[in-house]
Amino acid sequence: MQYLGALRGTGTLTSGGEAMGRADYDFEGFVRPAGEINGSGEIRMPPAALKQAFGHKTVQLQTDAGQIFSLRFSDRKLSAASDVAHVDLIGNLPAIAGWGN
């Protein structure tokens, strides 16, 4: 796999068109030998908002820059006091040139 870089910033987490709160994100991108781009990383938000969002099957992050990422929570459980969760990007990934360094 080839490391493409990171995307970091702030945005709004939504599910079914409903805003669930503001979130900071830190994603890393990789390209597989077959050319497939994968991304994963973390979102950080207040524990109550994260608890509400955790486990929803249709979650998106709209960044302040206007990008929209479809996300899937990677962990099966979330600590009640946690303000961070690991996610996989499952759609709307930028092209190779769209990843920062």
Beta strands, then each sheet from edge to edge (+ up, - down):
strand 1: 2-15
strand 2: 18-31
strand 3: 37-44
strand 4: 59-63
strand 5: 68-73
strand 6: 84-91
sheet 1: 1+ 2- 3+ 6- 5+ 4- 1+
end
